[in-house]
Amino acid sequence: MALKSRRFNSASEGMDSVRNWLQPQPNSFYKRSIHRLVQQRDKCMCNFVSTALQLVRVHNLGIENSLPPTPR
């Protein structure tokens, strides 16, 4: 049962459909999905740190010498 393009009459109907879809998924589905979440989190954090370091340098707050170089 695919969830894409389905419309639900209530939040509980949607939640039940998602639970019914998730329940039969194999363990490999969850392992792969969790691995992707970790990769996305790491990418997001790296981008955030890089942007923050660039902002510090741009605004010349006087602490840039104590910061590591911006990853490229």
PyMOL Python script that loads the backbone (N, CA, C, O; Angstrom):
from pymol import cmd

cmd.read_pdbstr("""\
ATOM      1  N   MET A   1       0.848  -1.179   0.000  1.00  0.00           N
ATOM      2  CA  MET A   1       0.000   0.000   0.000  1.00  0.00           C
ATOM      3  C   MET A   1       0.891   1.238   0.000  1.00  0.00           C
ATOM      4  O   MET A   1       1.605   1.490   0.970  1.00  0.00           O
ATOM      5  N   ALA A   2       0.852   1.980  -1.044  1.00  0.00           N
ATOM      6  CA  ALA A   2       1.643   3.208  -1.132  1.00  0.00           C
ATOM      7  C   ALA A   2       0.902   4.351  -0.454  1.00  0.00           C
ATOM      8  O   ALA A   2      -0.325   4.428  -0.518  1.00  0.00           O
ATOM      9  N   LEU A   3       1.640   5.229   0.188  1.00  0.00           N
ATOM     10  CA  LEU A   3       1.040   6.379   0.864  1.00  0.00           C
ATOM     11  C   LEU A   3       1.023   7.612  -0.029  1.00  0.00           C
ATOM     12  O   LEU A   3       0.254   8.544   0.203  1.00  0.00           O
ATOM     13  N   LYS A   4       1.867   7.612  -1.042  1.00  0.00           N
ATOM     14  CA  LYS A   4       1.962   8.770  -1.929  1.00  0.00           C
ATOM     15  C   LYS A   4       0.620   9.018  -2.617  1.00  0.00           C
ATOM     16  O   LYS A   4      -0.038   8.085  -3.080  1.00  0.00           O
ATOM     17  N   SER A   5       0.234  10.265  -2.675  1.00  0.00           N
ATOM     18  CA  SER A   5      -0.994  10.718  -3.338  1.00  0.00           C
ATOM     19  C   SER A   5      -2.269  10.337  -2.594  1.00  0.00           C
ATOM     20  O   SER A   5      -3.365  10.574  -3.101  1.00  0.00           O
ATOM     21  N   ARG A   6      -2.151   9.758  -1.417  1.00  0.00           N
ATOM     22  CA  ARG A   6      -3.356   9.423  -0.643  1.00  0.00           C
ATOM     23  C   ARG A   6      -3.793  10.622   0.166  1.00  0.00           C
ATOM     24  O   ARG A   6      -2.972  11.420   0.617  1.00  0.00           O
ATOM     25  N   ARG A   7      -5.090  10.740   0.343  1.00  0.00           N
ATOM     26  CA  ARG A   7      -5.662  11.790   1.192  1.00  0.00           C
ATOM     27  C   ARG A   7      -6.351  11.109   2.363  1.00  0.00           C
ATOM     28  O   ARG A   7      -6.990  10.067   2.215  1.00  0.00           O
ATOM     29  N   PHE A   8      -6.207  11.715   3.516  1.00  0.00           N
ATOM     30  CA  PHE A   8      -6.787  11.149   4.723  1.00  0.00           C
ATOM     31  C   PHE A   8      -7.824  12.108   5.285  1.00  0.00           C
ATOM     32  O   PHE A   8      -7.676  13.328   5.201  1.00  0.00           O
ATOM     33  N   ASN A   9      -8.862  11.544   5.850  1.00  0.00           N
ATOM     34  CA  ASN A   9      -9.947  12.355   6.403  1.00  0.00           C
ATOM     35  C   ASN A   9      -9.626  12.907   7.781  1.00  0.00           C
ATOM     36  O   ASN A   9     -10.263  13.856   8.240  1.00  0.00           O
ATOM     37  N   SER A  10      -8.642  12.317   8.438  1.00  0.00           N
ATOM     38  CA  SER A  10      -8.277  12.789   9.778  1.00  0.00           C
ATOM     39  C   SER A  10      -6.814  12.472  10.034  1.00  0.00           C
ATOM     40  O   SER A  10      -6.204  11.665   9.333  1.00  0.00           O
ATOM     41  N   ALA A  11      -6.264  13.121  11.047  1.00  0.00           N
ATOM     42  CA  ALA A  11      -4.871  12.864  11.424  1.00  0.00           C
ATOM     43  C   ALA A  11      -4.715  11.424  11.894  1.00  0.00           C
ATOM     44  O   ALA A  11      -3.717  10.774  11.584  1.00  0.00           O
ATOM     45  N   SER A  12      -5.689  10.924  12.638  1.00  0.00           N
ATOM     46  CA  SER A  12      -5.578   9.551  13.144  1.00  0.00           C
ATOM     47  C   SER A  12      -5.618   8.537  12.000  1.00  0.00           C
ATOM     48  O   SER A  12      -4.936   7.514  12.060  1.00  0.00           O
ATOM     49  N   GLU A  13      -6.400   8.806  10.973  1.00  0.00           N
ATOM     50  CA  GLU A  13      -6.422   7.918   9.807  1.00  0.00           C
ATOM     51  C   GLU A  13      -5.055   7.923   9.115  1.00  0.00           C
ATOM     52  O   GLU A  13      -4.561   6.875   8.699  1.00  0.00           O
ATOM     53  N   GLY A  14      -4.456   9.093   8.997  1.00  0.00           N
ATOM     54  CA  GLY A  14      -3.122   9.194   8.414  1.00  0.00           C
ATOM     55  C   GLY A  14      -2.086   8.461   9.246  1.00  0.00           C
ATOM     56  O   GLY A  14      -1.248   7.739   8.707  1.00  0.00           O
ATOM     57  N   MET A  15      -2.142   8.647  10.562  1.00  0.00           N
ATOM     58  CA  MET A  15      -1.193   7.969  11.458  1.00  0.00           C
ATOM     59  C   MET A  15      -1.352   6.454  11.370  1.00  0.00           C
ATOM     60  O   MET A  15      -0.358   5.730  11.329  1.00  0.00           O
ATOM     61  N   ASP A  16      -2.585   5.973  11.340  1.00  0.00           N
ATOM     62  CA  ASP A  16      -2.823   4.530  11.226  1.00  0.00           C
ATOM     63  C   ASP A  16      -2.262   3.991   9.917  1.00  0.00           C
ATOM     64  O   ASP A  16      -1.666   2.914   9.892  1.00  0.00           O
ATOM     65  N   SER A  17      -2.448   4.728   8.840  1.00  0.00           N
ATOM     66  CA  SER A  17      -1.930   4.292   7.539  1.00  0.00           C
ATOM     67  C   SER A  17      -0.408   4.238   7.541  1.00  0.00           C
ATOM     68  O   SER A  17       0.185   3.307   6.997  1.00  0.00           O
ATOM     69  N   VAL A  18       0.220   5.232   8.150  1.00  0.00           N
ATOM     70  CA  VAL A  18       1.684   5.241   8.230  1.00  0.00           C
ATOM     71  C   VAL A  18       2.165   4.065   9.074  1.00  0.00           C
ATOM     72  O   VAL A  18       3.110   3.375   8.692  1.00  0.00           O
ATOM     73  N   ARG A  19       1.525   3.833  10.213  1.00  0.00           N
ATOM     74  CA  ARG A  19       1.906   2.685  11.062  1.00  0.00           C
ATOM     75  C   ARG A  19       1.759   1.372  10.301  1.00  0.00           C
ATOM     76  O   ARG A  19       2.639   0.513  10.356  1.00  0.00           O
ATOM     77  N   ASN A  20       0.642   1.221   9.592  1.00  0.00           N
ATOM     78  CA  ASN A  20       0.409  -0.007   8.827  1.00  0.00           C
ATOM     79  C   ASN A  20       1.422  -0.179   7.703  1.00  0.00           C
ATOM     80  O   ASN A  20       1.745  -1.304   7.323  1.00  0.00           O
ATOM     81  N   TRP A  21       1.923   0.931   7.171  1.00  0.00           N
ATOM     82  CA  TRP A  21       2.941   0.854   6.123  1.00  0.00           C
ATOM     83  C   TRP A  21       4.309   0.534   6.716  1.00  0.00           C
ATOM     84  O   TRP A  21       5.068  -0.247   6.142  1.00  0.00           O
ATOM     85  N   LEU A  22       4.627   1.132   7.862  1.00  0.00           N
ATOM     86  CA  LEU A  22       5.939   0.937   8.475  1.00  0.00           C
ATOM     87  C   LEU A  22       6.112  -0.454   9.081  1.00  0.00           C
ATOM     88  O   LEU A  22       7.196  -1.034   9.020  1.00  0.00           O
ATOM     89  N   GLN A  23       5.051  -0.979   9.659  1.00  0.00           N
ATOM     90  CA  GLN A  23       5.149  -2.227  10.412  1.00  0.00           C
ATOM     91  C   GLN A  23       5.767  -3.389   9.629  1.00  0.00           C
ATOM     92  O   GLN A  23       6.634  -4.070  10.176  1.00  0.00           O
ATOM     93  N   PRO A  24       5.374  -3.649   8.390  1.00  0.00           N
ATOM     94  CA  PRO A  24       5.946  -4.808   7.688  1.00  0.00           C
ATOM     95  C   PRO A  24       7.318  -4.559   7.045  1.00  0.00           C
ATOM     96  O   PRO A  24       7.874  -5.467   6.428  1.00  0.00           O
ATOM     97  N   GLN A  25       7.861  -3.367   7.177  1.00  0.00           N
ATOM     98  CA  GLN A  25       9.148  -3.071   6.540  1.00  0.00           C
ATOM     99  C   GLN A  25      10.249  -3.925   7.178  1.00  0.00           C
ATOM    100  O   GLN A  25      10.238  -4.139   8.391  1.00  0.00           O
ATOM    101  N   PRO A  26      11.193  -4.409   6.378  1.00  0.00           N
ATOM    102  CA  PRO A  26      12.286  -5.231   6.919  1.00  0.00           C
ATOM    103  C   PRO A  26      13.267  -4.384   7.732  1.00  0.00           C
ATOM    104  O   PRO A  26      13.307  -3.160   7.606  1.00  0.00           O
ATOM    105  N   ASN A  27      14.052  -5.058   8.562  1.00  0.00           N
ATOM    106  CA  ASN A  27      15.046  -4.363   9.390  1.00  0.00           C
ATOM    107  C   ASN A  27      16.014  -3.544   8.547  1.00  0.00           C
ATOM    108  O   ASN A  27      16.469  -2.485   8.979  1.00  0.00           O
ATOM    109  N   SER A  28      16.329  -4.022   7.358  1.00  0.00           N
ATOM    110  CA  SER A  28      17.265  -3.296   6.494  1.00  0.00           C
ATOM    111  C   SER A  28      16.716  -1.915   6.124  1.00  0.00           C
ATOM    112  O   SER A  28      17.487  -0.974   5.937  1.00  0.00           O
ATOM    113  N   PHE A  29      15.405  -1.791   6.019  1.00  0.00           N
ATOM    114  CA  PHE A  29      14.779  -0.499   5.733  1.00  0.00           C
ATOM    115  C   PHE A  29      15.108   0.500   6.837  1.00  0.00           C
ATOM    116  O   PHE A  29      15.483   1.639   6.560  1.00  0.00           O
ATOM    117  N   TYR A  30      14.967   0.070   8.090  1.00  0.00           N
ATOM    118  CA  TYR A  30      15.223   0.962   9.220  1.00  0.00           C
ATOM    119  C   TYR A  30      16.708   1.281   9.348  1.00  0.00           C
ATOM    120  O   TYR A  30      17.086   2.420   9.625  1.00  0.00           O
ATOM    121  N   LYS A  31      17.546   0.268   9.145  1.00  0.00           N
ATOM    122  CA  LYS A  31      18.992   0.489   9.234  1.00  0.00           C
ATOM    123  C   LYS A  31      19.446   1.493   8.173  1.00  0.00           C
ATOM    124  O   LYS A  31      20.214   2.409   8.467  1.00  0.00           O
ATOM    125  N   ARG A  32      18.974   1.317   6.954  1.00  0.00           N
ATOM    126  CA  ARG A  32      19.327   2.215   5.851  1.00  0.00           C
ATOM    127  C   ARG A  32      18.800   3.630   6.117  1.00  0.00           C
ATOM    128  O   ARG A  32      19.495   4.616   5.872  1.00  0.00           O
ATOM    129  N   SER A  33      17.574   3.714   6.617  1.00  0.00           N
ATOM    130  CA  SER A  33      16.966   5.023   6.882  1.00  0.00           C
ATOM    131  C   SER A  33      17.689   5.766   7.995  1.00  0.00           C
ATOM    132  O   SER A  33      17.908   6.973   7.894  1.00  0.00           O
ATOM    133  N   ILE A  34      18.060   5.058   9.051  1.00  0.00           N
ATOM    134  CA  ILE A  34      18.783   5.690  10.154  1.00  0.00           C
ATOM    135  C   ILE A  34      20.153   6.149   9.673  1.00  0.00           C
ATOM    136  O   ILE A  34      20.612   7.231  10.040  1.00  0.00           O
ATOM    137  N   HIS A  35      20.807   5.330   8.853  1.00  0.00           N
ATOM    138  CA  HIS A  35      22.114   5.707   8.303  1.00  0.00           C
ATOM    139  C   HIS A  35      21.991   6.996   7.487  1.00  0.00           C
ATOM    140  O   HIS A  35      22.844   7.879   7.590  1.00  0.00           O
ATOM    141  N   ARG A  36      20.939   7.107   6.679  1.00  0.00           N
ATOM    142  CA  ARG A  36      20.721   8.326   5.888  1.00  0.00           C
ATOM    143  C   ARG A  36      20.479   9.535   6.781  1.00  0.00           C
ATOM    144  O   ARG A  36      20.970  10.627   6.498  1.00  0.00           O
ATOM    145  N   LEU A  37      19.722   9.341   7.859  1.00  0.00           N
ATOM    146  CA  LEU A  37      19.469  10.447   8.783  1.00  0.00           C
ATOM    147  C   LEU A  37      20.765  10.958   9.393  1.00  0.00           C
ATOM    148  O   LEU A  37      20.971  12.167   9.507  1.00  0.00           O
ATOM    149  N   VAL A  38      21.635  10.039   9.783  1.00  0.00           N
ATOM    150  CA  VAL A  38      22.919  10.429  10.370  1.00  0.00           C
ATOM    151  C   VAL A  38      23.751  11.190   9.345  1.00  0.00           C
ATOM    152  O   VAL A  38      24.362  12.206   9.676  1.00  0.00           O
ATOM    153  N   GLN A  39      23.779  10.710   8.107  1.00  0.00           N
ATOM    154  CA  GLN A  39      24.528  11.407   7.060  1.00  0.00           C
ATOM    155  C   GLN A  39      23.979  12.809   6.829  1.00  0.00           C
ATOM    156  O   GLN A  39      24.750  13.761   6.701  1.00  0.00           O
ATOM    157  N   GLN A  40      22.665  12.946   6.774  1.00  0.00           N
ATOM    158  CA  GLN A  40      22.053  14.255   6.561  1.00  0.00           C
ATOM    159  C   GLN A  40      22.327  15.188   7.735  1.00  0.00           C
ATOM    160  O   GLN A  40      22.585  16.376   7.539  1.00  0.00           O
ATOM    161  N   ARG A  41      22.272  14.652   8.963  1.00  0.00           N
ATOM    162  CA  ARG A  41      22.565  15.465  10.146  1.00  0.00           C
ATOM    163  C   ARG A  41      24.001  15.968  10.090  1.00  0.00           C
ATOM    164  O   ARG A  41      24.266  17.142  10.347  1.00  0.00           O
ATOM    165  N   ASP A  42      24.926  15.071   9.754  1.00  0.00           N
ATOM    166  CA  ASP A  42      26.337  15.457   9.674  1.00  0.00           C
ATOM    167  C   ASP A  42      26.553  16.528   8.609  1.00  0.00           C
ATOM    168  O   ASP A  42      27.290  17.488   8.831  1.00  0.00           O
ATOM    169  N   LYS A  43      25.914  16.364   7.456  1.00  0.00           N
ATOM    170  CA  LYS A  43      26.040  17.343   6.377  1.00  0.00           C
ATOM    171  C   LYS A  43      25.484  18.694   6.823  1.00  0.00           C
ATOM    172  O   LYS A  43      26.087  19.736   6.567  1.00  0.00           O
ATOM    173  N   CYS A  44      24.344  18.669   7.484  1.00  0.00           N
ATOM    174  CA  CYS A  44      23.710  19.898   7.962  1.00  0.00           C
ATOM    175  C   CYS A  44      24.604  20.598   8.987  1.00  0.00           C
ATOM    176  O   CYS A  44      24.787  21.814   8.926  1.00  0.00           O
ATOM    177  N   MET A  45      25.157  19.834   9.926  1.00  0.00           N
ATOM    178  CA  MET A  45      26.019  20.417  10.951  1.00  0.00           C
ATOM    179  C   MET A  45      27.282  21.001  10.328  1.00  0.00           C
ATOM    180  O   MET A  45      27.739  22.069  10.735  1.00  0.00           O
ATOM    181  N   CYS A  46      27.844  20.309   9.348  1.00  0.00           N
ATOM    182  CA  CYS A  46      29.048  20.803   8.682  1.00  0.00           C
ATOM    183  C   CYS A  46      28.749  22.119   7.968  1.00  0.00           C
ATOM    184  O   CYS A  46      29.534  23.064   8.041  1.00  0.00           O
ATOM    185  N   ASN A  47      27.615  22.177   7.280  1.00  0.00           N
ATOM    186  CA  ASN A  47      27.232  23.412   6.593  1.00  0.00           C
ATOM    187  C   ASN A  47      26.989  24.541   7.579  1.00  0.00           C
ATOM    188  O   ASN A  47      27.367  25.684   7.322  1.00  0.00           O
ATOM    189  N   PHE A  48      26.361  24.230   8.710  1.00  0.00           N
ATOM    190  CA  PHE A  48      26.088  25.240   9.727  1.00  0.00           C
ATOM    191  C   PHE A  48      27.389  25.804  10.286  1.00  0.00           C
ATOM    192  O   PHE A  48      27.550  27.020  10.392  1.00  0.00           O
ATOM    193  N   VAL A  49      28.321  24.913  10.643  1.00  0.00           N
ATOM    194  CA  VAL A  49      29.599  25.351  11.206  1.00  0.00           C
ATOM    195  C   VAL A  49      30.365  26.178  10.186  1.00  0.00           C
ATOM    196  O   VAL A  49      30.936  27.215  10.523  1.00  0.00           O
ATOM    197  N   SER A  50      30.377  25.723   8.943  1.00  0.00           N
ATOM    198  CA  SER A  50      31.081  26.457   7.895  1.00  0.00           C
ATOM    199  C   SER A  50      30.500  27.859   7.725  1.00  0.00           C
ATOM    200  O   SER A  50      31.243  28.835   7.620  1.00  0.00           O
ATOM    201  N   THR A  51      29.181  27.954   7.698  1.00  0.00           N
ATOM    202  CA  THR A  51      28.523  29.256   7.557  1.00  0.00           C
ATOM    203  C   THR A  51      28.806  30.145   8.759  1.00  0.00           C
ATOM    204  O   THR A  51      29.077  31.335   8.604  1.00  0.00           O
ATOM    205  N   ALA A  52      28.743  29.574   9.948  1.00  0.00           N
ATOM    206  CA  ALA A  52      29.006  30.353  11.163  1.00  0.00           C
ATOM    207  C   ALA A  52      30.434  30.889  11.162  1.00  0.00           C
ATOM    208  O   ALA A  52      30.662  32.044  11.523  1.00  0.00           O
ATOM    209  N   LEU A  53      31.392  30.063  10.762  1.00  0.00           N
ATOM    210  CA  LEU A  53      32.784  30.511  10.718  1.00  0.00           C
ATOM    211  C   LEU A  53      32.969  31.623   9.689  1.00  0.00           C
ATOM    212  O   LEU A  53      33.707  32.578   9.931  1.00  0.00           O
ATOM    213  N   GLN A  54      32.308  31.502   8.553  1.00  0.00           N
ATOM    214  CA  GLN A  54      32.398  32.553   7.543  1.00  0.00           C
ATOM    215  C   GLN A  54      31.805  33.857   8.058  1.00  0.00           C
ATOM    216  O   GLN A  54      32.355  34.931   7.811  1.00  0.00           O
ATOM    217  N   LEU A  55      30.691  33.771   8.768  1.00  0.00           N
ATOM    218  CA  LEU A  55      30.075  34.981   9.325  1.00  0.00           C
ATOM    219  C   LEU A  55      30.988  35.645  10.344  1.00  0.00           C
ATOM    220  O   LEU A  55      31.098  36.871  10.383  1.00  0.00           O
ATOM    221  N   VAL A  56      31.638  34.837  11.164  1.00  0.00           N
ATOM    222  CA  VAL A  56      32.566  35.391  12.155  1.00  0.00           C
ATOM    223  C   VAL A  56      33.691  36.122  11.443  1.00  0.00           C
ATOM    224  O   VAL A  56      34.071  37.225  11.837  1.00  0.00           O
ATOM    225  N   ARG A  57      34.218  35.511  10.400  1.00  0.00           N
ATOM    226  CA  ARG A  57      35.314  36.149   9.668  1.00  0.00           C
ATOM    227  C   ARG A  57      34.836  37.424   8.969  1.00  0.00           C
ATOM    228  O   ARG A  57      35.539  38.435   8.976  1.00  0.00           O
ATOM    229  N   VAL A  58      33.667  37.381   8.376  1.00  0.00           N
ATOM    230  CA  VAL A  58      33.132  38.546   7.665  1.00  0.00           C
ATOM    231  C   VAL A  58      32.907  39.700   8.623  1.00  0.00           C
ATOM    232  O   VAL A  58      33.207  40.848   8.298  1.00  0.00           O
ATOM    233  N   HIS A  59      32.391  39.407   9.779  1.00  0.00           N
ATOM    234  CA  HIS A  59      32.089  40.460  10.750  1.00  0.00           C
ATOM    235  C   HIS A  59      33.290  40.820  11.619  1.00  0.00           C
ATOM    236  O   HIS A  59      33.217  41.713  12.463  1.00  0.00           O
ATOM    237  N   ASN A  60      34.399  40.108  11.398  1.00  0.00           N
ATOM    238  CA  ASN A  60      35.660  40.407  12.070  1.00  0.00           C
ATOM    239  C   ASN A  60      35.448  40.686  13.561  1.00  0.00           C
ATOM    240  O   ASN A  60      35.675  41.794  14.047  1.00  0.00           O
ATOM    241  N   LEU A  61      35.015  39.664  14.253  1.00  0.00           N
ATOM    242  CA  LEU A  61      34.734  39.807  15.677  1.00  0.00           C
ATOM    243  C   LEU A  61      35.989  39.695  16.538  1.00  0.00           C
ATOM    244  O   LEU A  61      35.911  39.720  17.766  1.00  0.00           O
ATOM    245  N   GLY A  62      37.120  39.574  15.902  1.00  0.00           N
ATOM    246  CA  GLY A  62      38.367  39.533  16.647  1.00  0.00           C
ATOM    247  C   GLY A  62      38.707  38.181  17.236  1.00  0.00           C
ATOM    248  O   GLY A  62      39.675  38.059  17.987  1.00  0.00           O
ATOM    249  N   ILE A  63      37.925  37.158  16.908  1.00  0.00           N
ATOM    250  CA  ILE A  63      38.228  35.832  17.445  1.00  0.00           C
ATOM    251  C   ILE A  63      38.595  34.851  16.336  1.00  0.00           C
ATOM    252  O   ILE A  63      38.794  33.665  16.599  1.00  0.00           O
ATOM    253  N   GLU A  64      38.685  35.337  15.102  1.00  0.00           N
ATOM    254  CA  GLU A  64      38.933  34.415  13.996  1.00  0.00           C
ATOM    255  C   GLU A  64      40.275  33.701  14.091  1.00  0.00           C
ATOM    256  O   GLU A  64      40.421  32.611  13.538  1.00  0.00           O
ATOM    257  N   ASN A  65      41.244  34.273  14.765  1.00  0.00           N
ATOM    258  CA  ASN A  65      42.544  33.620  14.877  1.00  0.00           C
ATOM    259  C   ASN A  65      42.483  32.377  15.752  1.00  0.00           C
ATOM    260  O   ASN A  65      43.336  31.498  15.628  1.00  0.00           O
ATOM    261  N   SER A  66      41.503  32.286  16.622  1.00  0.00           N
ATOM    262  CA  SER A  66      41.398  31.119  17.492  1.00  0.00           C
ATOM    263  C   SER A  66      40.524  30.030  16.881  1.00  0.00           C
ATOM    264  O   SER A  66      40.359  28.966  17.477  1.00  0.00           O
ATOM    265  N   LEU A  67      39.959  30.284  15.693  1.00  0.00           N
ATOM    266  CA  LEU A  67      39.083  29.318  15.052  1.00  0.00           C
ATOM    267  C   LEU A  67      39.854  28.489  14.039  1.00  0.00           C
ATOM    268  O   LEU A  67      40.817  28.966  13.438  1.00  0.00           O
ATOM    269  N   PRO A  68      39.420  27.218  13.849  1.00  0.00           N
ATOM    270  CA  PRO A  68      40.064  26.393  12.821  1.00  0.00           C
ATOM    271  C   PRO A  68      39.726  26.936  11.439  1.00  0.00           C
ATOM    272  O   PRO A  68      38.745  27.664  11.286  1.00  0.00           O
ATOM    273  N   PRO A  69      40.526  26.593  10.431  1.00  0.00           N
ATOM    274  CA  PRO A  69      40.243  27.067   9.076  1.00  0.00           C
ATOM    275  C   PRO A  69      38.894  26.541   8.586  1.00  0.00           C
ATOM    276  O   PRO A  69      38.466  25.456   8.980  1.00  0.00           O
ATOM    277  N   THR A  70      38.239  27.298   7.740  1.00  0.00           N
ATOM    278  CA  THR A  70      36.958  26.888   7.181  1.00  0.00           C
ATOM    279  C   THR A  70      37.176  25.717   6.238  1.00  0.00           C
ATOM    280  O   THR A  70      38.030  25.786   5.354  1.00  0.00           O
ATOM    281  N   PRO A  71      36.395  24.612   6.420  1.00  0.00           N
ATOM    282  CA  PRO A  71      36.532  23.468   5.503  1.00  0.00           C
ATOM    283  C   PRO A  71      36.133  23.867   4.092  1.00  0.00           C
ATOM    284  O   PRO A  71      35.206  24.655   3.906  1.00  0.00           O
ATOM    285  N   ARG A  72      36.808  23.345   3.127  1.00  0.00           N
ATOM    286  CA  ARG A  72      36.496  23.659   1.727  1.00  0.00           C
ATOM    287  C   ARG A  72      36.022  22.433   1.010  1.00  0.00           C
ATOM    288  O   ARG A  72      35.711  22.495  -0.180  1.00  0.00           O
TER     289      ARG A  72
END
""", "prot")
cmd.dss("prot")
cmd.show_as("cartoon", "prot")
cmd.util.cbc("prot")
cmd.orient("prot")
